[in-house]
């Protein structure tokens, strides 16, 4: 064999060792799932659950890292600038689709810098009030808010979160004037409502159920199109006095733009298998979480529709981009 041929074979061998792992080999090292929200919330809880399931299925570590701050921008920005190799993923929610309209100075654009992997689930929100508030029903709350415009306030985990937009949608549909009081995270917002410092809050049913049962807050309505299996005695906001009102919080996974499609498809297939397990669906139903399964292409279309939906809501509410 000529020296040139030997050299060529050596180069090919070296290239093979340096080539990225195929989807069949993936993952060959630990995968990070960045959660751009505070610990203990729905995104953190389900990211840890999903990470454990993926670890068992793919025989490699999936490490959950909470990176809260700036309305999810800090953690999301970290993922957007990460290597597109399948080893850094983002646990995201409809906070991200509303932020596309509300936050104009983000260091990334969702659909430009990230790619859809798979949805996870959706959950109803629940509208709660401080026990010290005299309104016992949703209609009484609306009447009180209209009698005292701008006096009642609702807490949220920050601008652009589903909890914020749920409040703005409520204001638009009821013609009430409620003050928005943003917080750093849902935990701080809950504490302020339980302490009577802020009167109202929309929060995930999965997160607020224990506080309701303990009498720390009073539930006035859930936000789905039918009653929550977790809080069956609580009427929907629609049936309690605001016909047609509906909103949820949903979760999904994205990856940096440029991540190989084979890896995206592998992750989507594994996540779909996990979500379709009867035991998991049954457990999630008890928590008020509805499984969501879509192909990466279907999830991409879903994200784009959601961005358009909330752009219209924010425009109708007169919310100006920050």
Order of alpha helices (4+ residues) and beta strands (2+ residues): alpha-beta-alpha-beta-alpha-beta-alpha-alpha-beta-alpha-beta-alpha-beta-alpha-beta-alpha-beta-alpha-beta-alpha-alpha-beta-alpha
